[in-house]
Amino acid sequence: MSRVVGRHRARRRHRLGQEPTQAAPWPAEPRGRLLIICAAMVLTATTAYGSALAPPPVPSRAASTAVPAAPSPAKTASPLTTKQAPQASAPTPSPSRAKQPSPKATATKRVAPSPPAVVRPSPEPAAPAPKAAPAPPPQAAPPAAPADATLEEQLNAIIAANSRYQLGVALVDMSDGVVRQFGVREKFVAASTGKILAAAAYYHLAEAGVLSLTAPMGGQTAAVQIRQMIQQSNNTSWALILGAVGYQGIHDYAASLGIPYDRTFNTLSPAETARILVLLYNGRLLSPAHTAELLSYMQNTNYETLIPAAVPPEVTVFHKYGLLNGNLHDASILVQGQRAYAFVVYSLGTSVAEIPVQTTIIRQLTRAVVEQVF
């Protein structure tokens, strides 16, 4: 470079008519040092230039899209490739000043790596819609439970809910004579319900000519005493009638009906009392006149708070109640149109104080029966 500059100056002097001057020679020793320094600088620049010109490795399509860090000048292999980047051959250094690489030349145009191919899964074929199962054929509704079954459930539920009391129920359809029993089936102290048997026995003996309804008895006739015994539940009249029938007479009459009866204890079961009512209503005990007369005494009694209180007006009630200590009973015949039932409820509590509760139970049982049978 210095020689070029010297020649240029000599030519200029020659054109201007000046005497050319001899360029002072470079000292030998300083020139050698300068050459060594320049060579080192050129070697360093060439190495950096070659590293800069190395093309960046192209990432694999399956590799991550992250841009790798720039390679260091110290010839290190890229972590994403197995091949070492090629090094550019260094040019021979000139004794003159080495040309510095132009910034434009050293600027490497980086090619953006192409994004990895996105593999889109092919859509699976839509599953065929399941075929709707054929609708099952319509089934016929189950037959309604018989009235007796429903009534049995209701009566048993009432009895079970009042298990602290002894409850016995008998129901007989007059058309078939079948006795349906619920709760206690054993004998109870019949109390005043036994008066029906005493009245029927006297009428039977009167029809047989053994006794008379017009016979004087206790200041009245026998017929009046029967009426007082049934309608007003008069115990004095009962004693007079039983005295006329006799102790053995009442036993024999009950036995003729298939009922074992002991006047001393006056015990009957609900089913036995219901049997007496069925035979009476069907005219198998007495004549039609005496049957109608006795049934008339079983209406408008002095105690209508039990079965009659729970029966609607369209149902006719003939009944005889019984009340003695903790015993509360009602024996009835229920009639509506051509249908008739004997319905008897016997209940036993611990004392007379429980009579109101027993009254409520008898009414509940009555309503259940009336709602089902009529």
Contacts in CASP RR format, 6 or more apart in sequence:
PFRMAT RR
TARGET T0000
AUTHOR 0000-0000-0000
METHOD contacts of the structure
MODEL  1
MSRVVGRHRARRRHRLGQEPTQAAPWPAEPRGRLLIICAAMVLTATTAYG
SALAPPPVPSRAASTAVPAAPSPAKTASPLTTKQAPQASAPTPSPSRAKQ
PSPKATATKRVAPSPPAVVRPSPEPAAPAPKAAPAPPPQAAPPAAPADAT
LEEQLNAIIAANSRYQLGVALVDMSDGVVRQFGVREKFVAASTGKILAAA
AYYHLAEAGVLSLTAPMGGQTAAVQIRQMIQQSNNTSWALILGAVGYQGI
HDYAASLGIPYDRTFNTLSPAETARILVLLYNGRLLSPAHTAELLSYMQN
TNYETLIPAAVPPEVTVFHKYGLLNGNLHDASILVQGQRAYAFVVYSLGT
SVAEIPVQTTIIRQLTRAVVEQVF
1 96 0 8 1.000
1 97 0 8 1.000
2 23 0 8 1.000
2 26 0 8 1.000
2 96 0 8 1.000
3 23 0 8 1.000
6 23 0 8 1.000
9 21 0 8 1.000
10 20 0 8 1.000
10 21 0 8 1.000
13 19 0 8 1.000
13 20 0 8 1.000
13 21 0 8 1.000
14 20 0 8 1.000
35 95 0 8 1.000
38 93 0 8 1.000
38 95 0 8 1.000
38 96 0 8 1.000
38 97 0 8 1.000
38 98 0 8 1.000
39 93 0 8 1.000
41 98 0 8 1.000
42 90 0 8 1.000
42 91 0 8 1.000
42 93 0 8 1.000
42 94 0 8 1.000
42 98 0 8 1.000
43 90 0 8 1.000
43 93 0 8 1.000
45 98 0 8 1.000
45 100 0 8 1.000
45 101 0 8 1.000
46 88 0 8 1.000
46 90 0 8 1.000
46 91 0 8 1.000
47 73 0 8 1.000
47 90 0 8 1.000
48 73 0 8 1.000
49 88 0 8 1.000
49 101 0 8 1.000
49 106 0 8 1.000
50 87 0 8 1.000
50 88 0 8 1.000
51 71 0 8 1.000
51 73 0 8 1.000
51 75 0 8 1.000
51 85 0 8 1.000
51 87 0 8 1.000
52 106 0 8 1.000
52 108 0 8 1.000
53 88 0 8 1.000
53 108 0 8 1.000
54 71 0 8 1.000
54 85 0 8 1.000
54 86 0 8 1.000
54 87 0 8 1.000
54 88 0 8 1.000
55 85 0 8 1.000
56 68 0 8 1.000
56 110 0 8 1.000
56 111 0 8 1.000
57 68 0 8 1.000
57 78 0 8 1.000
57 80 0 8 1.000
57 81 0 8 1.000
57 85 0 8 1.000
58 113 0 8 1.000
59 65 0 8 1.000
59 68 0 8 1.000
59 80 0 8 1.000
59 113 0 8 1.000
59 116 0 8 1.000
60 80 0 8 1.000
61 114 0 8 1.000
61 116 0 8 1.000
61 117 0 8 1.000
62 116 0 8 1.000
63 80 0 8 1.000
63 116 0 8 1.000
64 116 0 8 1.000
65 113 0 8 1.000
65 115 0 8 1.000
65 116 0 8 1.000
67 113 0 8 1.000
68 78 0 8 1.000
68 79 0 8 1.000
68 80 0 8 1.000
71 78 0 8 1.000
71 85 0 8 1.000
75 84 0 8 1.000
75 85 0 8 1.000
75 87 0 8 1.000
77 83 0 8 1.000
77 84 0 8 1.000
77 85 0 8 1.000
78 85 0 8 1.000
147 372 0 8 1.000
147 373 0 8 1.000
148 180 0 8 1.000
150 372 0 8 1.000
151 171 0 8 1.000
151 368 0 8 1.000
151 369 0 8 1.000
151 372 0 8 1.000
151 373 0 8 1.000
152 180 0 8 1.000
152 182 0 8 1.000
154 368 0 8 1.000
154 372 0 8 1.000
155 169 0 8 1.000
155 182 0 8 1.000
155 365 0 8 1.000
155 368 0 8 1.000
155 369 0 8 1.000
156 182 0 8 1.000
156 183 0 8 1.000
158 361 0 8 1.000
158 364 0 8 1.000
158 365 0 8 1.000
158 368 0 8 1.000
159 167 0 8 1.000
159 168 0 8 1.000
159 169 0 8 1.000
159 182 0 8 1.000
159 183 0 8 1.000
162 357 0 8 1.000
162 361 0 8 1.000
164 349 0 8 1.000
165 347 0 8 1.000
165 348 0 8 1.000
165 349 0 8 1.000
165 354 0 8 1.000
165 357 0 8 1.000
165 358 0 8 1.000
165 361 0 8 1.000
166 184 0 8 1.000
166 188 0 8 1.000
166 346 0 8 1.000
166 347 0 8 1.000
166 348 0 8 1.000
166 349 0 8 1.000
167 182 0 8 1.000
167 183 0 8 1.000
167 184 0 8 1.000
167 345 0 8 1.000
167 346 0 8 1.000
167 347 0 8 1.000
167 361 0 8 1.000
167 365 0 8 1.000
168 181 0 8 1.000
168 182 0 8 1.000
168 183 0 8 1.000
168 184 0 8 1.000
168 185 0 8 1.000
168 188 0 8 1.000
168 270 0 8 1.000
168 345 0 8 1.000
168 346 0 8 1.000
168 347 0 8 1.000
169 181 0 8 1.000
169 182 0 8 1.000
169 183 0 8 1.000
169 270 0 8 1.000
169 343 0 8 1.000
169 344 0 8 1.000
169 345 0 8 1.000
169 346 0 8 1.000
169 365 0 8 1.000
170 179 0 8 1.000
170 180 0 8 1.000
170 181 0 8 1.000
170 182 0 8 1.000
170 269 0 8 1.000
170 270 0 8 1.000
170 271 0 8 1.000
170 273 0 8 1.000
170 274 0 8 1.000
170 342 0 8 1.000
170 343 0 8 1.000
170 344 0 8 1.000
171 179 0 8 1.000
171 180 0 8 1.000
171 181 0 8 1.000
171 182 0 8 1.000
171 274 0 8 1.000
171 341 0 8 1.000
171 342 0 8 1.000
171 343 0 8 1.000
171 344 0 8 1.000
171 369 0 8 1.000
171 373 0 8 1.000
172 178 0 8 1.000
172 179 0 8 1.000
172 180 0 8 1.000
172 274 0 8 1.000
172 275 0 8 1.000
172 277 0 8 1.000
172 278 0 8 1.000
172 341 0 8 1.000
172 342 0 8 1.000
172 343 0 8 1.000
173 341 0 8 1.000
173 373 0 8 1.000
174 278 0 8 1.000
174 281 0 8 1.000
174 282 0 8 1.000
174 339 0 8 1.000
174 340 0 8 1.000
174 341 0 8 1.000
174 342 0 8 1.000
175 339 0 8 1.000
175 340 0 8 1.000
177 278 0 8 1.000
179 271 0 8 1.000
179 274 0 8 1.000
179 275 0 8 1.000
181 270 0 8 1.000
181 271 0 8 1.000
184 270 0 8 1.000
184 346 0 8 1.000
185 269 0 8 1.000
185 270 0 8 1.000
185 271 0 8 1.000
186 269 0 8 1.000
187 267 0 8 1.000
187 268 0 8 1.000
187 269 0 8 1.000
187 272 0 8 1.000
188 267 0 8 1.000
188 268 0 8 1.000
188 269 0 8 1.000
188 270 0 8 1.000
188 327 0 8 1.000
188 329 0 8 1.000
188 346 0 8 1.000
188 348 0 8 1.000
189 265 0 8 1.000
189 266 0 8 1.000
189 267 0 8 1.000
189 324 0 8 1.000
189 327 0 8 1.000
189 348 0 8 1.000
190 266 0 8 1.000
190 267 0 8 1.000
190 268 0 8 1.000
190 273 0 8 1.000
190 322 0 8 1.000
190 329 0 8 1.000
191 266 0 8 1.000
191 322 0 8 1.000
191 323 0 8 1.000
191 324 0 8 1.000
191 327 0 8 1.000
191 329 0 8 1.000
192 233 0 8 1.000
192 235 0 8 1.000
192 238 0 8 1.000
192 320 0 8 1.000
192 321 0 8 1.000
192 322 0 8 1.000
192 323 0 8 1.000
192 324 0 8 1.000
192 329 0 8 1.000
193 268 0 8 1.000
193 273 0 8 1.000
193 320 0 8 1.000
193 321 0 8 1.000
193 322 0 8 1.000
193 329 0 8 1.000
193 330 0 8 1.000
193 331 0 8 1.000
193 344 0 8 1.000
193 346 0 8 1.000
194 266 0 8 1.000
194 268 0 8 1.000
194 273 0 8 1.000
194 320 0 8 1.000
195 229 0 8 1.000
195 230 0 8 1.000
195 233 0 8 1.000
195 238 0 8 1.000
195 320 0 8 1.000
196 230 0 8 1.000
196 273 0 8 1.000
196 276 0 8 1.000
196 277 0 8 1.000
196 280 0 8 1.000
196 298 0 8 1.000
196 320 0 8 1.000
196 331 0 8 1.000
197 250 0 8 1.000
197 253 0 8 1.000
197 254 0 8 1.000
197 259 0 8 1.000
197 261 0 8 1.000
197 268 0 8 1.000
197 276 0 8 1.000
198 229 0 8 1.000
198 238 0 8 1.000
198 241 0 8 1.000
198 242 0 8 1.000
198 245 0 8 1.000
198 250 0 8 1.000
199 226 0 8 1.000
199 229 0 8 1.000
199 230 0 8 1.000
199 241 0 8 1.000
199 294 0 8 1.000
199 297 0 8 1.000
200 253 0 8 1.000
200 276 0 8 1.000
200 280 0 8 1.000
200 285 0 8 1.000
200 286 0 8 1.000
200 294 0 8 1.000
201 245 0 8 1.000
201 249 0 8 1.000
201 250 0 8 1.000
201 253 0 8 1.000
201 254 0 8 1.000
202 211 0 8 1.000
202 222 0 8 1.000
202 226 0 8 1.000
202 241 0 8 1.000
202 244 0 8 1.000
202 245 0 8 1.000
203 213 0 8 1.000
203 226 0 8 1.000
203 285 0 8 1.000
203 286 0 8 1.000
203 290 0 8 1.000
203 294 0 8 1.000
204 253 0 8 1.000
204 285 0 8 1.000
204 286 0 8 1.000
205 211 0 8 1.000
205 245 0 8 1.000
206 212 0 8 1.000
206 213 0 8 1.000
206 222 0 8 1.000
206 290 0 8 1.000
207 286 0 8 1.000
207 287 0 8 1.000
207 290 0 8 1.000
211 222 0 8 1.000
211 244 0 8 1.000
211 245 0 8 1.000
212 222 0 8 1.000
213 221 0 8 1.000
213 222 0 8 1.000
213 223 0 8 1.000
213 226 0 8 1.000
214 221 0 8 1.000
214 222 0 8 1.000
214 223 0 8 1.000
215 221 0 8 1.000
215 222 0 8 1.000
215 244 0 8 1.000
216 222 0 8 1.000
217 224 0 8 1.000
217 225 0 8 1.000
217 240 0 8 1.000
217 241 0 8 1.000
217 244 0 8 1.000
218 225 0 8 1.000
218 240 0 8 1.000
220 228 0 8 1.000
222 241 0 8 1.000
222 244 0 8 1.000
225 234 0 8 1.000
225 237 0 8 1.000
225 240 0 8 1.000
225 241 0 8 1.000
226 237 0 8 1.000
226 241 0 8 1.000
226 294 0 8 1.000
226 297 0 8 1.000
227 297 0 8 1.000
228 234 0 8 1.000
228 236 0 8 1.000
228 237 0 8 1.000
229 237 0 8 1.000
229 238 0 8 1.000
229 241 0 8 1.000
230 294 0 8 1.000
230 297 0 8 1.000
230 298 0 8 1.000
230 301 0 8 1.000
230 320 0 8 1.000
231 297 0 8 1.000
231 298 0 8 1.000
231 300 0 8 1.000
231 301 0 8 1.000
231 302 0 8 1.000
232 301 0 8 1.000
232 302 0 8 1.000
233 301 0 8 1.000
233 302 0 8 1.000
233 303 0 8 1.000
233 320 0 8 1.000
233 321 0 8 1.000
233 322 0 8 1.000
242 250 0 8 1.000
242 263 0 8 1.000
245 253 0 8 1.000
247 263 0 8 1.000
250 261 0 8 1.000
250 263 0 8 1.000
251 261 0 8 1.000
251 262 0 8 1.000
251 263 0 8 1.000
254 260 0 8 1.000
254 261 0 8 1.000
255 261 0 8 1.000
257 275 0 8 1.000
257 276 0 8 1.000
257 279 0 8 1.000
257 285 0 8 1.000
258 275 0 8 1.000
259 268 0 8 1.000
259 272 0 8 1.000
259 275 0 8 1.000
259 276 0 8 1.000
261 267 0 8 1.000
261 268 0 8 1.000
261 272 0 8 1.000
269 346 0 8 1.000
270 344 0 8 1.000
270 345 0 8 1.000
270 346 0 8 1.000
271 344 0 8 1.000
273 331 0 8 1.000
273 344 0 8 1.000
273 346 0 8 1.000
274 331 0 8 1.000
274 342 0 8 1.000
274 343 0 8 1.000
274 344 0 8 1.000
275 342 0 8 1.000
276 285 0 8 1.000
277 331 0 8 1.000
277 332 0 8 1.000
277 333 0 8 1.000
277 342 0 8 1.000
277 344 0 8 1.000
278 342 0 8 1.000
279 285 0 8 1.000
280 286 0 8 1.000
280 291 0 8 1.000
280 294 0 8 1.000
280 295 0 8 1.000
280 333 0 8 1.000
281 291 0 8 1.000
281 295 0 8 1.000
281 318 0 8 1.000
281 333 0 8 1.000
281 340 0 8 1.000
281 342 0 8 1.000
283 291 0 8 1.000
285 291 0 8 1.000
286 294 0 8 1.000
295 318 0 8 1.000
295 333 0 8 1.000
298 318 0 8 1.000
298 319 0 8 1.000
298 320 0 8 1.000
298 333 0 8 1.000
299 317 0 8 1.000
299 318 0 8 1.000
301 319 0 8 1.000
301 320 0 8 1.000
301 321 0 8 1.000
303 321 0 8 1.000
303 323 0 8 1.000
305 359 0 8 1.000
306 319 0 8 1.000
306 321 0 8 1.000
306 328 0 8 1.000
306 330 0 8 1.000
306 345 0 8 1.000
306 359 0 8 1.000
306 362 0 8 1.000
306 363 0 8 1.000
306 366 0 8 1.000
307 317 0 8 1.000
307 319 0 8 1.000
307 330 0 8 1.000
307 332 0 8 1.000
307 334 0 8 1.000
307 343 0 8 1.000
307 345 0 8 1.000
307 362 0 8 1.000
307 363 0 8 1.000
307 366 0 8 1.000
308 317 0 8 1.000
308 319 0 8 1.000
308 332 0 8 1.000
309 363 0 8 1.000
310 362 0 8 1.000
310 363 0 8 1.000
310 364 0 8 1.000
310 366 0 8 1.000
310 367 0 8 1.000
310 370 0 8 1.000
311 317 0 8 1.000
311 334 0 8 1.000
311 366 0 8 1.000
311 370 0 8 1.000
312 370 0 8 1.000
314 336 0 8 1.000
315 334 0 8 1.000
315 335 0 8 1.000
315 336 0 8 1.000
315 370 0 8 1.000
315 374 0 8 1.000
316 334 0 8 1.000
316 335 0 8 1.000
316 336 0 8 1.000
317 332 0 8 1.000
317 333 0 8 1.000
317 334 0 8 1.000
317 335 0 8 1.000
318 332 0 8 1.000
318 333 0 8 1.000
318 335 0 8 1.000
319 330 0 8 1.000
319 331 0 8 1.000
319 332 0 8 1.000
319 333 0 8 1.000
320 330 0 8 1.000
320 331 0 8 1.000
320 332 0 8 1.000
321 328 0 8 1.000
321 329 0 8 1.000
321 330 0 8 1.000
321 331 0 8 1.000
322 328 0 8 1.000
322 329 0 8 1.000
322 330 0 8 1.000
323 329 0 8 1.000
323 355 0 8 1.000
325 351 0 8 1.000
325 352 0 8 1.000
326 348 0 8 1.000
326 349 0 8 1.000
326 350 0 8 1.000
326 351 0 8 1.000
326 352 0 8 1.000
326 354 0 8 1.000
326 355 0 8 1.000
326 358 0 8 1.000
327 346 0 8 1.000
327 347 0 8 1.000
327 348 0 8 1.000
327 349 0 8 1.000
328 347 0 8 1.000
328 348 0 8 1.000
328 349 0 8 1.000
328 355 0 8 1.000
328 358 0 8 1.000
328 359 0 8 1.000
328 362 0 8 1.000
329 344 0 8 1.000
329 345 0 8 1.000
329 346 0 8 1.000
329 347 0 8 1.000
330 344 0 8 1.000
330 345 0 8 1.000
330 362 0 8 1.000
331 342 0 8 1.000
331 344 0 8 1.000
331 345 0 8 1.000
332 342 0 8 1.000
332 343 0 8 1.000
332 344 0 8 1.000
333 340 0 8 1.000
333 341 0 8 1.000
333 342 0 8 1.000
333 343 0 8 1.000
334 340 0 8 1.000
334 341 0 8 1.000
334 343 0 8 1.000
334 369 0 8 1.000
334 370 0 8 1.000
334 373 0 8 1.000
334 374 0 8 1.000
335 341 0 8 1.000
336 374 0 8 1.000
339 373 0 8 1.000
339 374 0 8 1.000
341 369 0 8 1.000
341 373 0 8 1.000
343 366 0 8 1.000
343 369 0 8 1.000
345 362 0 8 1.000
345 365 0 8 1.000
345 366 0 8 1.000
347 358 0 8 1.000
347 361 0 8 1.000
347 362 0 8 1.000
349 358 0 8 1.000
END
